Amino acid sequence: MNHFSVSIPRPFKDYLDSAIVRASYLYPDLKLEYSQDPAESIIVSSEKTFDFDSFKKDFLNILYRERIYSETLSIRKTIYMAE
């Protein structure tokens, strides 16, 4: 089984759960686990070989999008409720 980790920048920690759920859907063959030891990261496991660099790029993009979605939710709600 192949294992590797992706470090999570501290400002994005609050959005990690949503990003893991989304990435699990997009990458069903991977097992994703949150780890705080020694640094905040996700541990990725797979029985198949795959492109780690591509996954890391995709996962960090998902994490970024989750943060933007969360931070702009109140603005979007205000716009949609305006008459």
KETI-390282 format. One line per field, with one value per residue: residue in one letter; y, z, x of N, C-alpha, C, O in turn. Coordinates in Angstrom, 2 decimals. Layout:
# residues N
r A | ...
nc2 Y | ...
nc3 Z | ...
nc1 X | ...
cac2 Y | ...
cac3 Z | ...
cac1 X | ...
cc2 Y | ...
cc3 Z | ...
cc1 X | ...
oc2 Y | ...
oc3 Z | ...
oc1 X | ...
This chain:
# residues 83
r M | N | H | F | S | V | S | I | P | R | P | F | K | D | Y | L | D | S | A | I | V | R | A | S | Y | L | Y | P | D | L | K | L | E | Y | S | Q | D | P | A | E | S | I | I | V | S | S | E | K | T | F | D | F | D | S | F | K | K | D | F | L | N | I | L | Y | R | E | R | I | Y | S | E | T | L | S | I | R | K | T | I | Y | M | A | E
nc2 -1.18 | 2.21 | 5.18 | 8.61 | 12.05 | 15.17 | 18.37 | 20.72 | 24.06 | 26.26 | 28.35 | 27.09 | 24.96 | 24.80 | 24.15 | 21.68 | 19.24 | 19.37 | 19.51 | 17.03 | 15.31 | 16.04 | 15.46 | 12.73 | 11.82 | 12.48 | 11.01 | 8.01 | 5.68 | 6.26 | 6.47 | 8.80 | 10.47 | 12.53 | 13.97 | 15.00 | 14.74 | 14.75 | 17.33 | 19.28 | 17.53 | 15.59 | 12.12 | 10.06 | 7.10 | 4.32 | 1.45 | 1.26 | 2.61 | 6.08 | 9.51 | 11.47 | 14.22 | 15.44 | 14.80 | 16.18 | 18.85 | 19.07 | 18.56 | 20.69 | 22.78 | 22.18 | 22.53 | 25.28 | 26.31 | 25.51 | 27.15 | 29.73 | 29.46 | 29.16 | 31.60 | 33.47 | 32.91 | 34.29 | 36.73 | 35.95 | 34.97 | 37.33 | 38.78 | 37.14 | 37.34 | 39.93 | 42.27
nc3 0.00 | -0.81 | 0.78 | 1.64 | 2.64 | 2.86 | 3.64 | 5.58 | 5.36 | 8.14 | 8.17 | 6.74 | 8.08 | 9.27 | 7.19 | 6.37 | 6.80 | 5.03 | 2.62 | 2.55 | 2.35 | -0.20 | -1.81 | -1.36 | -2.75 | -5.37 | -5.67 | -5.28 | -4.85 | -3.02 | 0.38 | 2.80 | 5.57 | 8.46 | 10.17 | 13.06 | 13.85 | 13.06 | 12.27 | 11.09 | 8.71 | 5.88 | 5.56 | 2.92 | 1.46 | -0.70 | -2.66 | -5.24 | -7.76 | -8.31 | -9.45 | -7.35 | -7.22 | -8.85 | -7.43 | -5.02 | -5.90 | -6.84 | -4.41 | -2.72 | -4.16 | -3.92 | -1.16 | -0.94 | -2.42 | -0.76 | 1.44 | 0.32 | -0.45 | 2.08 | 3.34 | 1.80 | 1.96 | 3.59 | 2.28 | -0.21 | 0.63 | 1.54 | -0.85 | -2.37 | -0.89 | -1.16 | -2.54
nc1 0.85 | 0.55 | 1.64 | 1.38 | 1.78 | 0.01 | 0.72 | -1.11 | -1.87 | -2.07 | -4.18 | -6.19 | -7.21 | -9.78 | -11.45 | -10.96 | -12.38 | -14.61 | -13.25 | -11.95 | -14.15 | -15.15 | -12.89 | -12.72 | -14.91 | -14.17 | -11.85 | -12.23 | -10.71 | -8.79 | -7.73 | -8.33 | -7.08 | -7.14 | -4.42 | -2.68 | -0.16 | 3.21 | 2.73 | -0.04 | -1.82 | -2.94 | -3.19 | -2.64 | -3.66 | -3.27 | -3.95 | -3.33 | -1.14 | -0.61 | -0.66 | 0.95 | 1.67 | -0.25 | -2.60 | -2.10 | -2.05 | -4.72 | -6.10 | -5.31 | -6.40 | -9.13 | -9.38 | -8.82 | -11.01 | -13.12 | -12.67 | -13.06 | -15.76 | -17.00 | -16.30 | -17.59 | -20.26 | -22.17 | -22.36 | -23.40 | -25.90 | -27.09 | -27.27 | -29.01 | -31.34 | -32.10 | -34.39
cac2 0.00 | 3.47 | 6.21 | 9.89 | 13.06 | 16.51 | 19.35 | 21.65 | 25.38 | 26.54 | 29.09 | 26.26 | 23.83 | 24.76 | 23.73 | 20.39 | 18.17 | 19.49 | 19.20 | 15.58 | 14.69 | 16.29 | 14.72 | 11.30 | 11.57 | 12.59 | 9.98 | 6.93 | 4.63 | 6.72 | 6.61 | 10.08 | 10.59 | 13.72 | 13.68 | 16.17 | 14.37 | 15.82 | 18.60 | 19.06 | 17.04 | 14.44 | 10.94 | 9.48 | 5.71 | 3.71 | 0.18 | 1.46 | 3.73 | 7.25 | 10.70 | 12.21 | 15.67 | 15.84 | 14.75 | 17.26 | 20.08 | 19.05 | 18.66 | 22.05 | 23.60 | 21.89 | 23.17 | 26.72 | 26.58 | 25.37 | 28.36 | 30.83 | 29.21 | 29.44 | 33.01 | 34.31 | 32.43 | 35.33 | 37.73 | 35.38 | 34.92 | 38.71 | 39.13 | 36.38 | 37.76 | 41.29 | 42.33
cac3 0.00 | -0.91 | 1.75 | 1.62 | 3.36 | 2.30 | 4.73 | 5.50 | 5.95 | 9.33 | 7.92 | 6.03 | 8.93 | 9.53 | 5.98 | 6.00 | 6.75 | 3.78 | 1.51 | 2.56 | 1.81 | -1.64 | -2.44 | -1.29 | -3.85 | -6.63 | -5.67 | -4.44 | -4.57 | -2.00 | 1.76 | 3.30 | 7.02 | 9.07 | 11.16 | 13.72 | 14.35 | 13.90 | 11.82 | 10.52 | 7.35 | 5.61 | 5.15 | 1.76 | 1.25 | -1.89 | -3.09 | -6.63 | -7.96 | -8.90 | -9.53 | -6.09 | -7.46 | -9.38 | -6.34 | -4.08 | -6.54 | -6.80 | -3.04 | -2.22 | -4.85 | -3.26 | 0.15 | -1.19 | -2.83 | 0.43 | 2.25 | -0.37 | -0.33 | 3.45 | 3.68 | 1.01 | 2.12 | 4.12 | 1.21 | -1.19 | 1.24 | 1.54 | -2.24 | -2.81 | -0.14 | -1.54 | -3.51
cac1 0.00 | 1.30 | 1.25 | 2.08 | 1.02 | -0.11 | 0.68 | -2.23 | -1.56 | -2.89 | -5.43 | -7.16 | -7.57 | -11.22 | -12.16 | -10.39 | -13.39 | -15.36 | -12.34 | -11.74 | -15.36 | -15.18 | -11.80 | -13.07 | -15.84 | -13.44 | -10.82 | -12.78 | -9.73 | -7.85 | -8.18 | -7.83 | -7.21 | -6.57 | -3.39 | -2.10 | 1.16 | 3.76 | 2.14 | -1.37 | -1.73 | -3.78 | -2.45 | -3.30 | -3.27 | -3.86 | -3.38 | -2.93 | -0.22 | -1.24 | 0.18 | 0.88 | 1.72 | -1.55 | -3.56 | -1.80 | -2.52 | -6.18 | -6.60 | -5.12 | -7.40 | -10.41 | -9.31 | -8.95 | -12.39 | -13.97 | -12.48 | -13.75 | -17.20 | -17.41 | -16.13 | -18.51 | -21.63 | -23.06 | -22.55 | -24.33 | -27.23 | -27.61 | -27.61 | -30.18 | -32.52 | -32.44 | -35.49
cc2 1.24 | 4.49 | 7.49 | 10.90 | 14.39 | 17.46 | 20.35 | 22.97 | 25.71 | 27.32 | 28.26 | 25.09 | 23.69 | 24.22 | 22.34 | 19.29 | 18.19 | 19.12 | 17.70 | 14.87 | 14.85 | 15.48 | 13.21 | 10.91 | 11.55 | 11.50 | 8.80 | 5.81 | 5.00 | 6.74 | 7.87 | 10.17 | 11.86 | 13.31 | 14.99 | 15.92 | 14.10 | 17.19 | 18.27 | 18.68 | 16.00 | 13.32 | 10.28 | 8.07 | 5.17 | 2.39 | 0.26 | 2.58 | 4.87 | 8.43 | 11.55 | 13.72 | 16.20 | 15.85 | 15.91 | 18.59 | 20.16 | 19.23 | 20.07 | 23.03 | 23.41 | 22.60 | 24.68 | 27.08 | 26.46 | 26.61 | 29.54 | 30.67 | 29.60 | 30.93 | 33.93 | 33.90 | 33.53 | 36.41 | 37.21 | 35.30 | 36.30 | 39.12 | 38.42 | 36.81 | 39.19 | 41.27 | 43.23
cc3 0.00 | 0.08 | 1.47 | 2.34 | 2.61 | 3.49 | 4.49 | 6.13 | 7.07 | 9.02 | 7.25 | 6.85 | 9.13 | 8.35 | 5.54 | 5.88 | 5.44 | 2.58 | 1.42 | 1.98 | 0.30 | -2.36 | -2.42 | -2.40 | -5.19 | -6.78 | -4.80 | -4.10 | -3.48 | -0.63 | 2.31 | 4.80 | 7.50 | 10.14 | 11.75 | 14.15 | 13.19 | 13.50 | 11.22 | 9.06 | 7.12 | 5.14 | 4.04 | 1.57 | 0.02 | -2.19 | -4.52 | -6.70 | -8.64 | -8.81 | -8.27 | -6.33 | -7.98 | -8.28 | -5.37 | -4.63 | -6.48 | -5.39 | -2.48 | -2.90 | -4.23 | -1.92 | 0.02 | -1.55 | -1.66 | 1.32 | 1.62 | -0.25 | 1.05 | 3.78 | 2.91 | 1.15 | 2.61 | 3.07 | 0.19 | -0.64 | 1.23 | 0.14 | -2.68 | -2.09 | -0.47 | -2.59 | -4.65
cc1 0.89 | 0.75 | 2.04 | 1.22 | 1.05 | -0.22 | -0.44 | -1.81 | -2.56 | -4.18 | -6.53 | -7.67 | -9.08 | -12.03 | -11.75 | -11.43 | -14.17 | -14.50 | -12.08 | -12.96 | -15.41 | -14.09 | -12.08 | -14.03 | -15.08 | -12.37 | -11.27 | -11.79 | -8.74 | -8.51 | -7.53 | -8.11 | -6.52 | -5.57 | -2.87 | -0.67 | 2.11 | 3.22 | 0.78 | -1.24 | -2.81 | -2.86 | -3.26 | -2.75 | -3.98 | -3.17 | -2.89 | -1.90 | -0.98 | -0.29 | 0.00 | 0.83 | 0.38 | -2.60 | -3.35 | -2.31 | -4.04 | -6.72 | -6.44 | -6.08 | -8.77 | -10.47 | -9.48 | -10.38 | -13.36 | -13.86 | -13.22 | -15.26 | -17.70 | -17.36 | -17.08 | -19.97 | -22.57 | -23.34 | -23.56 | -25.74 | -27.86 | -28.04 | -28.89 | -31.46 | -32.95 | -33.54 | -35.17
oc2 1.30 | 4.64 | 7.44 | 10.63 | 14.68 | 17.36 | 20.77 | 23.01 | 25.44 | 26.97 | 28.69 | 24.31 | 22.58 | 23.85 | 21.87 | 18.48 | 17.15 | 18.48 | 17.15 | 13.91 | 13.89 | 14.90 | 12.50 | 9.79 | 10.70 | 11.11 | 8.61 | 5.07 | 4.17 | 7.00 | 7.99 | 9.98 | 12.21 | 12.40 | 15.96 | 16.79 | 13.25 | 18.12 | 17.12 | 19.40 | 15.59 | 13.55 | 9.97 | 7.87 | 5.51 | 2.24 | -0.58 | 3.41 | 4.64 | 8.35 | 12.26 | 14.41 | 17.28 | 16.77 | 16.55 | 19.38 | 21.20 | 19.97 | 20.58 | 24.01 | 24.38 | 23.20 | 25.29 | 28.06 | 27.22 | 27.06 | 30.26 | 31.64 | 30.28 | 31.46 | 35.05 | 34.50 | 33.67 | 36.93 | 37.94 | 35.54 | 36.43 | 39.74 | 39.03 | 36.65 | 39.61 | 40.37 | 43.39
oc3 0.73 | 0.21 | 1.12 | 2.63 | 1.85 | 4.27 | 3.36 | 7.30 | 6.95 | 9.59 | 7.20 | 6.36 | 9.16 | 8.52 | 4.48 | 4.95 | 4.82 | 1.64 | 0.33 | 1.22 | -0.42 | -3.41 | -3.35 | -2.92 | -6.03 | -7.90 | -3.70 | -3.14 | -3.05 | -0.51 | 2.30 | 5.24 | 7.02 | 10.92 | 11.03 | 14.75 | 12.36 | 14.31 | 10.89 | 8.26 | 8.06 | 4.41 | 4.23 | 1.52 | -0.25 | -2.00 | -4.96 | -5.79 | -9.44 | -8.16 | -8.14 | -5.70 | -7.59 | -8.20 | -4.95 | -3.91 | -6.13 | -5.18 | -1.84 | -2.29 | -4.04 | -1.57 | 0.80 | -1.03 | -1.58 | 1.88 | 2.32 | 0.01 | 1.18 | 4.42 | 3.34 | 0.51 | 2.08 | 3.00 | -0.22 | -1.37 | 0.95 | -0.02 | -3.30 | -2.64 | -0.10 | -3.43 | -5.55
oc1 1.88 | -0.47 | 3.22 | 0.05 | 1.98 | -1.17 | -0.68 | -1.44 | -3.75 | -5.22 | -7.68 | -8.48 | -9.59 | -13.19 | -12.15 | -11.36 | -14.37 | -14.97 | -11.99 | -12.82 | -15.70 | -14.35 | -11.70 | -13.97 | -15.34 | -12.03 | -10.75 | -12.02 | -7.93 | -9.71 | -6.30 | -9.25 | -5.44 | -5.84 | -2.64 | -0.03 | 1.79 | 3.24 | 0.49 | -0.64 | -3.50 | -1.89 | -4.44 | -1.54 | -5.13 | -1.96 | -2.11 | -1.81 | -1.88 | 0.75 | -1.00 | 0.03 | -0.06 | -3.41 | -4.31 | -2.92 | -4.60 | -7.68 | -7.36 | -6.51 | -9.51 | -11.48 | -10.21 | -10.92 | -14.32 | -14.86 | -13.93 | -15.97 | -18.72 | -18.27 | -17.34 | -20.83 | -23.67 | -24.45 | -24.47 | -26.70 | -29.06 | -29.09 | -29.76 | -32.55 | -34.04 | -33.61 | -35.99
